[in-house]
Amino acid sequence: MAQKNDPFRNCDISTRAIHTGTDYDQETGALRRPLHMANSYKLPADLSTVNYSSTDLLMYARNGNPNQHWLEEKVASLHGAGDCIVLASGVGALHALFWTLLKSGDHVVYPRVSYMAVYRLFHELFNHKFGVQTEMADMTDLEAVRRAVTPGTRLVHIETPDNPTNGVTDIAAIARIAHANGALLSVDNTFASPLNQRPLEQGADFVVESLTKYINGHGDAQGGAIISNDLVTMDRIRYEAQVNVGAVISPFNAWQIFRGSVTFPLRMERINQSALQIAAWLEQRQGVTFVAYPGLKSHPAHETARRQMQPGFGGVISFGLDTDDKTVEKFCAALKVISFAVSLGHDESLIFPQPSYDERIKLYPEAFRKGFIRFSVGLEAPKDIIRDLDQALQAVGL
C-alpha cells in the first residue's frame, strides 16, 4: 500500500517532520490528529469484497489503525520513501522483515557486531527453528563480505553505525555486492536516524528504524518501522507479519511517537553537535583507552561516515576505561546528570556498560573487550555532561 502523495515532499526534513501526516480533525477542526483507541470499525454494507486479512480497510486494530497510518506517512516522508510499515517495536520490525523475506534453506549474511536481538534471531532462532542458513561477516571489511555473499544468498543485513561498537559500513558498496549476487540489502538505521542517513538513497532495499529511539525521542513509547520502495513486498509484510503474526503498534504508542517526531530534526541536530564535542573531550581524557565515534577523524571509517552521513554522526559514543567491570559499574552509578540505563535516543543522556563476560565480546574488536561503555548523548548542555563524566571518572580514581 503506497503512501499518499506528500504535498511537502520538496520541503526540508524539518518541515516534513511537522506537516506530513498532519491534518485538521474532520469532526472538530482541531489542529492535532486525534487518538483513536477503537479495536473495531464500522464495516461496509456489502461484505462480499472484504478481505479480513487485508490492511486496506479499517476494520480491526490488528489490521491497522488511523494513528499507525498517519505515523507511517510521516516516517516514509522522513526517508523520502514510497512506503512505511509501523509495528510494535524495533525488534518487531526486524522480525517482520526477516519472517517475510526468508524461508528454509535461504542463506543470510549478517553482521559480526550487531544488536543483541539480531544476533539471537540469526544465531539461534531462524537457523535452529526454520533451517535458514545464517553466516556472520565483518561488514566493515568489504573483502570479508564478498567471501560471505554467494549466488545463493537471499538477504544481507547490516547496521551502520553498528550497535554497540560504532563500526561504519559502506552502504553503497555492500548494496553492489548483494545485488550482484541476487540478494536483497536491509539496513538498520537506528544509530544514524533519517536526518543523518537515508540508506534507500544509497542502494538499500529495506530500512529498519527503532522509532523508540531518536524519532520518538522522549523515552515513553515503543515502535519500529520498515521503510522501502518495494511496494509489493511491503504489502506481503503487512499481510504475513502484521496481520497474521500480530506485532501491530498500539494507537497510543503511534500517537505518542507521531507527537515526538515533530521535533526530531531539531533534537537530532543538537545531539549531533553535542556528541561530537563530548567525543573529542573523551578522546583526550586520561584513563579513557579508546573512543569510537564516526565524527572523529580517528575513527577508522571516518571518511566513509562523512560521505554517507550528513549533516551529523548521531548521538552514540562507544568508549573504554582502563579498569575492570566492577569499576565501570561504579563509574556509571556515580553519574548524576547522565542516567545509568539501557536504550538510546532519549532526551536524557543514557549510559550502559558492555561487560567483559558478555558472550559476544569475542566478536568485537580487541580494544572493546575491556572497560567498554556505550553512551547515548541527550539534550543536556554539553558542558554539564562533560562535567558529570569528569567527576564520575575522578570518583573511581581515573
N, C-alpha and C positions, 0 to 999 in steps of 0.2 A: 504494500500500500504506500505509494509515493506520497511525500509531503505536499501540502498545498503550495501554490506559487507564493513565494515570500516577497511582499512588496518592499521589504527592507534589504533585499539580498545584495544590493550595491552599496549599502551603508557600512560604516565602520563596525567592528565587532562590538564595541561598547553600545552603539545604537541598537544593533540587533539584539543584544542581551536584554535591553529594556523593552523593545517593542514587538519582536517576533513572538507569535503565540499569544499575544495580549490583545484584548478587545473589550468593548463595553459589555457588561452583563445585559443580555437582551431583555430580561424581565424588569430590572430595577434601574438600569443605566449606570450602575456602579463602575468605577474605573478599574476595579480589580476583578479578576476571574473568581467566581465563587467556588467554594469547596463542595463537591458532590460526593457524599458518603453512601449513596444508594448502592445496594447489591444488585437490584434488578431494575429493568427499564421496560416501558410500555412496548409491547410487540405490535407489529402491523396486523391489520385485519386478515390479510392473506398470508398464511404461513407456508404455502407450498414452495416458495423460493428461499426460505430461511435455512441457512447452514448453521447449525448450532455449535460448530467448531470454528466458525469464522470470526474475524475481528472487524469486519466491515460494518456491522450493525451493533449499536449499543443495546445489549440485552441482559448481560450478566457481567459482574465486575471482573471475573477471570478472563473474559473476552476483551476487556479494556474498559477504561473509564475516561470521562472527559478531562480530568486533571492530568492523567497519563498522556493523553493525546496532545494537549497543549504544551506539556513539557517536551514531548518528542519533537514538536515543531521547533521549539527553541534550541534544543541540543543539535538537531540536524543543521540548523542555521549557523550555529557556532562553528561547525566543521565545514560549512559550505557543501553539505551532502544532500543526496536525494531522499534519504530515509533514515529513520532512527527508531529503535525499539527500546523502551524504558522498562526495566524489570526491578525486582525487589532489592537487589544488591549487586555490587560489582562482581562477586563470585557467581551470583545467579546469572549474570550476563555472560561470563566466561563459560559456564556450564552449558547455557542455552546455545551458544555458538558452536562449541565442540560437539555437543549432543546432536545437533542438526547436521553438521558437516561430515561427521565421521561414522564409519561402520567397521565391523570386524574385518581385520586384515589390512586396513589402511595404515599407512606409515606417517608419523608425525615427528617433526623436529621441533624441539622446544628449548628454552634457554637453560644453560648450566646454572645460571643465577636467575632466580625468578621468585615471584611472590609465593608464599607457602601453599596457598590453595592450588596454584597451577602445578607446583611440584607434587602435591597429593593427587590431583586429578590424573596426571600423566604417569607419575612414578608408581602409583598404586592402583587407582580405580579403573581408568579406561583400559589399561592393558590387562589387569587381572580379571576384571568383570566382563569385558566386552571384546577382548582379543585385538585391541588396537596396538600396533607396533609403535612404541614411543622411544625416541632417541634424543639425548641431550647433546647440545653443542655450545661452544663458546661463541655467542653471537657477535662479540666484538672482534672475532677473528674470521675474516671472510673465507680464508682457505679451509678452516675447520667446517664452516657452513657448507662450502662446496662439496667437501668429502661426505657430509652427512645427508645432503639432499640428493635423492635419486629420482629417476623417472617414475618410481612407484610412490613417491611422497605425495600425500594429499594436502597436507597443511604444514606451513611453517608459522610458528607463533613466536613473537618477540615482545620484549618490554624495553622501552627506551625513554629516559634513563631507567635502568633496572632496579628492582627492589630486592635487597636493600643496599647494594654496593655502589649505585650510581654509575654503572657502566653504560656507555653510549654505543648504540648500534646504528650503523648506516642504513637507514630505511630503504632508500632508493637502490642501493647495491644489493641488499637482501631480496628486494622485490624482483630484481632482474634474475637473480639465481633461482628463486622459487618459480617464477613464471616460465623460465627456460626449461624447467623440468615438469611443467604442467601442474604445479602446486599453487595453492592459494596462500596469501600472506595476511595474517591478522596481527595487529599491534595493540598492546595495552599502553595507552597514552596517559595513564593516571598521574604519573610523576610530572609530566610536562604540562598537561592541560591544553585545551584547544586555543588558548591565547598564544602559547609559545610554539605549538607544533600541531600540524594537521596532516597526519600520515596519508590520508587518501590522496592528497596532492603530490605525494612522493612515491606513489605506486602501490600502497596497501589496498587490499580488497575489503578488509573489515577493520574497524577500530573499536576497542572497548574502553570505556571510561567508568571508573567508580565515581558516581555522582555524589556519593557520601563525602568525598574529599573536597577538592577546590570548588567545584561548581555549586555545591550547596554551601560549603564554607563556614557553617555555624555549629557543626558537631551535634546536630539534633535530628537528623533524618538519614535513612539508608536508601540507596538506589544505585542502579547500574544501567549502562546504556551500550547498545551495539549500534554502530553507525556505518552506513555503506551506501554505495550507488548501485549495488546489485539488488534490484527491486524484487526479482523472482525469488532469490534465496532469502531475502528478508521476510517475504510472505511465508516461506517454509518455516522460518524460525518462529514466527508468530503462531503458526498452526501447531508445530510439533512441540515447541518448548514453552511458549507462553500459555496457550490454551490447554494443551494436553499433558503438560508436566506441572504447570501452575505457579511459576515463580513471578507472579504478577505483583506490581508495586501497589501499595495501598494508596487510595486517593489522598489521604492526609500527607503521607510522605512526598507524593508527587507535588502537592500544593506547596509544601514547605521548601522543596528543592527549587521549584519554579520561582518562589519568592527570593531565595538565596542567590539564584543565578543572575538576577538583575544587577547585582553589584560585583559579580565575578570578575569582570575585566579590571575594575579599579582595585579590587583586593589583590589580584594576581600581579598587577604592576608593582604594588607596594611590596609584596612578598619577594618578587624578583630582585628588587633593589636592595632590600634588607638582607636577603640570603647571601648575595654576593659580598656585601660589606662584612657580614659576620664570618663567612668562609675565609675571607682574606685575613681577618683578625685571628681566627683559629690557626691558620697556617703558620703564623709567626709566634704562637704562644708556646712557651716551654712546657714540656710534658705531653704535648699532642704529637703523636707519632706519624699521622698522615691525615690529610683532608681530601676527600673525593667530592668535588663539586664541578659540574660541567662548565661553569662560567670561569673557573680559574685556568690560567694558562698552563699550570702544572698538570692539569687533567690530561691523561694520555690521548683522549679523543676530543680535546677542546676544539680543534678545527672542524671536525665533523659536527659537533654540537653547534658551533657558530653558524654552520651552513644550514642546518635543518631546524634549529630552534631560534625563533625570533618572535618577540623582542627580548626574551629573557630565558633563564635556565631553570626555573622552578624554585621551590622552597625547601627541598630536602637536601641536607648536608650529611654525608657519611664521614665520620672521623674516628680516630683511635686514640686511646690514652695508654701511656706506658705504665700499666698496672694490671692487677688481676680482676676477675669477675666481681668479687665482693666489693672491692674498692670502687669499681664502676657503678655498682648499685648504690653505694653510699654517696657518690658524686651526684647521681640522678636525684636521690632523695633529698640532697642538700639544696637543690634549686628552689627558688622562691617565686620567680616570675614565670619560669618555664614549668609546664605540668609534666609530671612523671606518669605517662600514659601511652597506650598504643594509639594507632591511627595517624593521620596526617591531613594537612589542608584545612585545619580549623582556624578560627580567628585567633585562638591562643596557641602559643608555641608548645609543641609536644616532643618528648624525648623518650627513647626506649633502647635499652642495651641489647646487643646480639651476643649471647654468651658463648664461650669457647666450647661448651658441651653440646651446642645445637648440632643435630645430626647432619645438617647441610653445610657446616662450617668448612669441611674439607673441599667443598665445591667452590669456595670463594678464593680470590687471590690471596697470596701468603700474608700480606700486610693486614688483612681483615680478620685474622684468626685469633687476635688477642686485643682485648680492650676496645672492641668495636661498638660504636654507638650510631644509631640513626636519629637524626634531629630534624624535625619539621618546624620551620620558621613561621611564626604567626604575624599578627598585625601590631604587636607591641613596638615601641620605639626601639630601634636597633641598639642605641646606647644603653638602654635598660637591659636588653637581652645579653649584651656583651658583659655588662657589669655583673649580671647574675651568673653567667658562665664562669667568670673570673673568680668570684667569691666562692663558688662551689668547688672549683679546682683547688683553691687555697685551703678550703676546709678539709680536703682529703690529702693535703700535703703535696700538691702538684703546682 
